[in-house]
Amino acid sequence: MKLRLFYNGNPEDTKIMNAETGEPIDGVTSVALEVDAFGCNAIVSLKDIEIDVDKSEAIAIEDDKD
């Protein structure tokens, strides 16, 4: 999902929306943007979310510095 951030300088008017449908994303408590020469990353904090753990995947990263 792509997100669209609407910000007009007033924090109370800030909205996070689904970029494809225009529907608001509920439960967003904060957004932090990190911009550097290689791109932009966003950290989005949500409250009251539902997670389907049965369909999650994980990878193990081992440190070879021994």
The first five atom37 places (N, CA, C, CB, O) and aatype in JSON, in Angstrom:
{
  "aatype": [12, 11, 10, 1, 10, 13, 18, 2, 7, 2, 14, 6, 3, 16, 11, 9, 12, 2, 0, 6, 16, 7, 6, 14, 9, 3, 7, 19, 16, 15, 19, 0, 10, 6, 19, 3, 0, 13, 7, 4, 2, 0, 9, 19, 15, 10, 11, 3, 9, 6, 9, 3, 19, 3, 11, 15, 6, 0, 9, 0, 9, 6, 3, 3, 11, 3],
  "atom_mask": [
    [1, 1, 1, 1, 1],
    [1, 1, 1, 1, 1],
    [1, 1, 1, 1, 1],
    [1, 1, 1, 1, 1],
    [1, 1, 1, 1, 1],
    [1, 1, 1, 1, 1],
    [1, 1, 1, 1, 1],
    [1, 1, 1, 1, 1],
    [1, 1, 1, 0, 1],
    [1, 1, 1, 1, 1],
    [1, 1, 1, 1, 1],
    [1, 1, 1, 1, 1],
    [1, 1, 1, 1, 1],
    [1, 1, 1, 1, 1],
    [1, 1, 1, 1, 1],
    [1, 1, 1, 1, 1],
    [1, 1, 1, 1, 1],
    [1, 1, 1, 1, 1],
    [1, 1, 1, 1, 1],
    [1, 1, 1, 1, 1],
    [1, 1, 1, 1, 1],
    [1, 1, 1, 0, 1],
    [1, 1, 1, 1, 1],
    [1, 1, 1, 1, 1],
    [1, 1, 1, 1, 1],
    [1, 1, 1, 1, 1],
    [1, 1, 1, 0, 1],
    [1, 1, 1, 1, 1],
    [1, 1, 1, 1, 1],
    [1, 1, 1, 1, 1],
    [1, 1, 1, 1, 1],
    [1, 1, 1, 1, 1],
    [1, 1, 1, 1, 1],
    [1, 1, 1, 1, 1],
    [1, 1, 1, 1, 1],
    [1, 1, 1, 1, 1],
    [1, 1, 1, 1, 1],
    [1, 1, 1, 1, 1],
    [1, 1, 1, 0, 1],
    [1, 1, 1, 1, 1],
    [1, 1, 1, 1, 1],
    [1, 1, 1, 1, 1],
    [1, 1, 1, 1, 1],
    [1, 1, 1, 1, 1],
    [1, 1, 1, 1, 1],
    [1, 1, 1, 1, 1],
    [1, 1, 1, 1, 1],
    [1, 1, 1, 1, 1],
    [1, 1, 1, 1, 1],
    [1, 1, 1, 1, 1],
    [1, 1, 1, 1, 1],
    [1, 1, 1, 1, 1],
    [1, 1, 1, 1, 1],
    [1, 1, 1, 1, 1],
    [1, 1, 1, 1, 1],
    [1, 1, 1, 1, 1],
    [1, 1, 1, 1, 1],
    [1, 1, 1, 1, 1],
    [1, 1, 1, 1, 1],
    [1, 1, 1, 1, 1],
    [1, 1, 1, 1, 1],
    [1, 1, 1, 1, 1],
    [1, 1, 1, 1, 1],
    [1, 1, 1, 1, 1],
    [1, 1, 1, 1, 1],
    [1, 1, 1, 1, 1]
  ],
  "atom_positions": [
    [[0.84, -1.17, 0.0], [0.0, 0.0, 0.0], [0.89, 1.24, 0.0], [-0.96, 0.0, 1.21], [1.85, 1.32, 0.76]],
    [[0.56, 2.18, -0.84], [1.24, 3.47, -0.84], [0.42, 4.43, 0.0], [1.43, 4.02, -2.29], [-0.81, 4.43, -0.05]],
    [[1.12, 5.26, 0.77], [0.45, 6.24, 1.63], [0.68, 7.64, 1.09], [0.96, 6.13, 3.08], [1.71, 7.94, 0.49]],
    [[-0.31, 8.49, 1.33], [-0.19, 9.9, 0.97], [-0.33, 10.7, 2.26], [-1.27, 10.33, -0.11], [-1.26, 10.47, 3.04]],
    [[0.58, 11.63, 2.48], [0.57, 12.48, 3.66], [0.09, 13.86, 3.25], [1.97, 12.55, 4.31], [0.66, 14.49, 2.36]],
    [[-0.97, 14.35, 3.91], [-1.46, 15.71, 3.68], [-1.11, 16.54, 4.91], [-3.02, 15.73, 3.41], [-1.53, 16.22, 6.02]],
    [[-0.35, 17.6, 4.71], [0.05, 18.48, 5.8], [0.06, 19.91, 5.3], [1.45, 18.08, 6.37], [0.73, 20.23, 4.31]],
    [[-0.69, 20.78, 5.98], [-0.77, 22.18, 5.55], [-0.13, 23.14, 6.55], [-2.22, 22.57, 5.33], [-0.35, 24.35, 6.47]],
    [[0.66, 22.61, 7.48], [1.29, 23.45, 8.49], [0.58, 23.4, 9.82], [0.0, 0.0, 0.0], [1.14, 23.82, 10.84]],
    [[-0.65, 22.91, 9.84], [-1.41, 22.78, 11.07], [-1.48, 21.3, 11.44], [-2.84, 23.4, 10.91], [-2.11, 20.53, 10.72]],
    [[-0.84, 20.88, 12.55], [-0.85, 19.47, 12.91], [-2.25, 18.85, 13.04], [-0.11, 19.29, 14.19], [-2.42, 17.66, 12.79]],
    [[-3.23, 19.65, 13.43], [-4.59, 19.13, 13.6], [-5.24, 18.75, 12.27], [-5.45, 20.14, 14.32], [-6.16, 17.95, 12.24]],
    [[-4.76, 19.33, 11.18], [-5.32, 19.03, 9.86], [-4.58, 17.91, 9.12], [-5.31, 20.28, 9.01], [-4.98, 17.52, 8.03]],
    [[-3.5, 17.4, 9.71], [-2.7, 16.37, 9.05], [-3.51, 15.11, 8.83], [-1.44, 16.05, 9.88], [-4.25, 14.66, 9.71]],
    [[-3.38, 14.54, 7.63], [-4.1, 13.31, 7.29], [-3.15, 12.34, 6.6], [-5.33, 13.6, 6.38], [-2.3, 12.75, 5.81]],
    [[-3.3, 11.06, 6.9], [-2.6, 9.99, 6.21], [-3.67, 9.22, 5.45], [-1.78, 9.05, 7.2], [-4.65, 8.75, 6.03]],
    [[-3.47, 9.08, 4.13], [-4.48, 8.44, 3.29], [-3.87, 7.33, 2.44], [-5.16, 9.48, 2.39], [-2.68, 7.34, 2.15]],
    [[-4.71, 6.39, 2.05], [-4.33, 5.39, 1.06], [-4.2, 6.14, -0.26], [-5.38, 4.21, 0.98], [-5.17, 6.74, -0.73]],
    [[-3.01, 6.12, -0.87], [-2.76, 6.9, -2.08], [-3.62, 6.45, -3.26], [-1.29, 6.81, -2.46], [-3.94, 7.25, -4.13]],
    [[-4.0, 5.18, -3.28], [-4.77, 4.65, -4.41], [-6.26, 4.93, -4.29], [-4.54, 3.17, -4.53], [-6.93, 5.18, -5.3]],
    [[-6.79, 4.9, -3.05], [-8.24, 5.06, -2.87], [-8.64, 6.4, -2.29], [-8.76, 3.97, -1.99], [-9.79, 6.81, -2.42]],
    [[-7.7, 7.11, -1.64], [-8.02, 8.37, -0.98], [-8.67, 8.2, 0.37], [0.0, 0.0, 0.0], [-9.01, 9.18, 1.02]],
    [[-8.84, 6.94, 0.82], [-9.46, 6.69, 2.13], [-8.47, 7.01, 3.24], [-9.93, 5.22, 2.23], [-7.28, 6.72, 3.12]],
    [[-8.95, 7.61, 4.33], [-8.05, 7.92, 5.45], [-7.59, 6.65, 6.16], [-8.75, 8.86, 6.45], [-8.33, 5.66, 6.22]],
    [[-6.38, 6.67, 6.69], [-5.84, 5.58, 7.49], [-6.05, 5.98, 8.95], [-4.31, 5.29, 7.17], [-5.47, 6.95, 9.42]],
    [[-6.89, 5.22, 9.65], [-7.2, 5.54, 11.04], [-6.12, 5.0, 11.97], [-8.57, 4.96, 11.43], [-5.43, 4.03, 11.65]],
    [[-5.98, 5.62, 13.12], [-5.08, 5.14, 14.16], [-3.66, 5.62, 14.05], [0.0, 0.0, 0.0], [-2.81, 5.18, 14.83]],
    [[-3.35, 6.51, 13.12], [-1.99, 7.03, 12.98], [-1.74, 8.02, 14.11], [-1.76, 7.7, 11.59], [-2.47, 9.0, 14.26]],
    [[-0.69, 7.77, 14.91], [-0.37, 8.67, 16.01], [0.81, 9.57, 15.69], [-0.07, 7.87, 17.27], [0.93, 10.66, 16.25]],
    [[1.7, 9.13, 14.8], [2.83, 9.98, 14.4], [3.45, 9.46, 13.11], [3.89, 10.04, 15.51], [3.32, 8.29, 12.75]],
    [[4.13, 10.38, 12.42], [4.86, 10.06, 11.2], [6.21, 10.78, 11.27], [4.06, 10.46, 9.9], [6.25, 11.98, 11.54]],
    [[7.28, 10.05, 11.04], [8.62, 10.66, 11.0], [9.22, 10.36, 9.63], [9.53, 10.12, 12.15], [9.19, 9.22, 9.18]],
    [[9.76, 11.38, 8.99], [10.39, 11.21, 7.68], [11.89, 11.35, 7.81], [9.84, 12.23, 6.67], [12.4, 12.23, 8.51]],
    [[12.6, 10.46, 7.11], [14.05, 10.52, 7.04], [14.42, 10.67, 5.57], [14.73, 9.25, 7.67], [14.13, 9.8, 4.76]],
    [[15.07, 11.77, 5.23], [15.44, 12.05, 3.84], [16.95, 12.17, 3.77], [14.74, 13.35, 3.3], [17.57, 12.9, 4.55]],
    [[17.53, 11.45, 2.81], [18.96, 11.58, 2.57], [19.2, 11.58, 1.06], [19.75, 10.43, 3.27], [18.26, 11.63, 0.28]],
    [[20.45, 11.52, 0.67], [20.79, 11.59, -0.75], [20.29, 10.38, -1.54], [22.28, 11.72, -0.92], [20.22, 10.44, -2.77]],
    [[19.94, 9.3, -0.86], [19.54, 8.06, -1.54], [18.05, 7.81, -1.55], [20.22, 6.9, -0.89], [17.59, 6.88, -2.2]],
    [[17.28, 8.63, -0.84], [15.83, 8.43, -0.84], [15.17, 8.94, 0.42], [0.0, 0.0, 0.0], [15.73, 9.73, 1.18]],
    [[13.96, 8.47, 0.63], [13.14, 8.92, 1.75], [12.51, 7.7, 2.42], [12.04, 9.92, 1.29], [11.99, 6.81, 1.74]],
    [[12.54, 7.66, 3.74], [11.89, 6.61, 4.52], [10.92, 7.25, 5.48], [12.94, 5.74, 5.29], [11.15, 8.35, 5.98]],
    [[9.82, 6.56, 5.75], [8.84, 7.05, 6.71], [8.65, 6.02, 7.81], [7.5, 7.36, 6.01], [8.58, 4.82, 7.54]],
    [[8.55, 6.5, 9.03], [8.23, 5.66, 10.17], [6.83, 6.08, 10.62], [9.3, 5.79, 11.34], [6.64, 7.22, 11.05]],
    [[5.87, 5.17, 10.53], [4.48, 5.47, 10.86], [4.11, 4.7, 12.12], [3.53, 5.1, 9.68], [4.25, 3.48, 12.16]],
    [[3.65, 5.41, 13.14], [3.2, 4.79, 14.39], [1.69, 4.7, 14.37], [3.7, 5.59, 15.63], [1.0, 5.68, 14.07]],
    [[1.17, 3.52, 14.7], [-0.27, 3.28, 14.68], [-0.74, 2.79, 16.04], [-0.64, 2.26, 13.6], [0.03, 2.19, 16.79]],
    [[-2.0, 3.06, 16.37], [-2.6, 2.51, 17.59], [-3.82, 1.69, 17.19], [-2.99, 3.64, 18.6], [-4.4, 1.9, 16.13]],
    [[-4.19, 0.76, 18.04], [-5.38, -0.08, 17.84], [-5.37, -0.78, 16.48], [-6.64, 0.77, 17.96], [-6.31, -0.65, 15.7]],
    [[-4.29, -1.52, 16.21], [-4.21, -2.23, 14.95], [-4.48, -3.72, 15.15], [-2.83, -2.02, 14.3], [-4.37, -4.23, 16.27]],
    [[-4.83, -4.39, 14.09], [-5.07, -5.83, 14.13], [-4.0, -6.49, 13.27], [-6.51, -6.2, 13.63], [-3.79, -6.1, 12.12]],
    [[-3.33, -7.49, 13.83], [-2.26, -8.18, 13.12], [-2.63, -9.65, 12.96], [-0.91, -8.04, 13.87], [-3.05, -10.3, 13.92]],
    [[-2.47, -10.17, 11.76], [-2.7, -11.59, 11.49], [-1.37, -12.31, 11.6], [-3.36, -11.81, 10.08], [-0.6, -12.33, 10.64]],
    [[-1.1, -12.9, 12.76], [0.19, -13.52, 13.02], [0.35, -14.81, 12.22], [0.34, -13.8, 14.5], [1.48, -15.21, 11.93]],
    [[-0.74, -15.47, 11.87], [-0.65, -16.73, 11.13], [0.0, -16.55, 9.77], [-2.02, -17.32, 10.97], [0.56, -17.51, 9.24]],
    [[-0.06, -15.38, 9.2], [0.47, -15.16, 7.86], [1.75, -14.34, 7.86], [-0.56, -14.47, 7.01], [2.18, -13.83, 6.82]],
    [[2.38, -14.2, 9.03], [3.6, -13.41, 9.1], [4.81, -14.27, 8.77], [3.75, -12.78, 10.49], [4.76, -15.5, 8.9]],
    [[5.87, -13.64, 8.35], [7.12, -14.32, 8.04], [8.24, -13.62, 8.78], [7.39, -14.35, 6.51], [8.16, -12.42, 9.06]],
    [[9.27, -14.36, 9.08], [10.43, -13.78, 9.76], [11.7, -14.38, 9.16], [10.36, -14.03, 11.29], [11.7, -15.49, 8.65]],
    [[12.76, -13.61, 9.25], [14.05, -14.13, 8.83], [15.02, -14.0, 9.99], [14.59, -13.38, 7.57], [14.9, -13.09, 10.81]],
    [[15.96, -14.91, 10.06], [16.97, -14.87, 11.11], [18.26, -14.28, 10.53], [17.22, -16.29, 11.72], [18.71, -14.69, 9.46]],
    [[18.83, -13.34, 11.24], [20.09, -12.75, 10.82], [21.13, -13.13, 11.85], [19.98, -11.18, 10.66], [21.01, -12.8, 13.02]],
    [[22.16, -13.82, 11.4], [23.2, -14.27, 12.3], [24.44, -13.41, 12.12], [23.53, -15.75, 12.08], [24.83, -13.07, 11.0]],
    [[25.05, -13.07, 13.23], [26.26, -12.27, 13.23], [27.47, -13.2, 13.17], [26.33, -11.36, 14.48], [27.65, -14.02, 14.07]],
    [[28.29, -13.08, 12.14], [29.46, -13.95, 11.96], [30.72, -13.37, 12.6], [29.7, -14.19, 10.5], [31.82, -13.85, 12.31]],
    [[30.59, -12.37, 13.44], [31.75, -11.73, 14.08], [32.14, -12.48, 15.35], [31.45, -10.25, 14.41], [31.87, -12.0, 16.45]],
    [[32.75, -13.62, 15.23], [33.19, -14.38, 16.41], [34.67, -14.54, 16.48], [32.56, -15.72, 16.43], [35.18, -15.15, 17.41]]
  ]
}
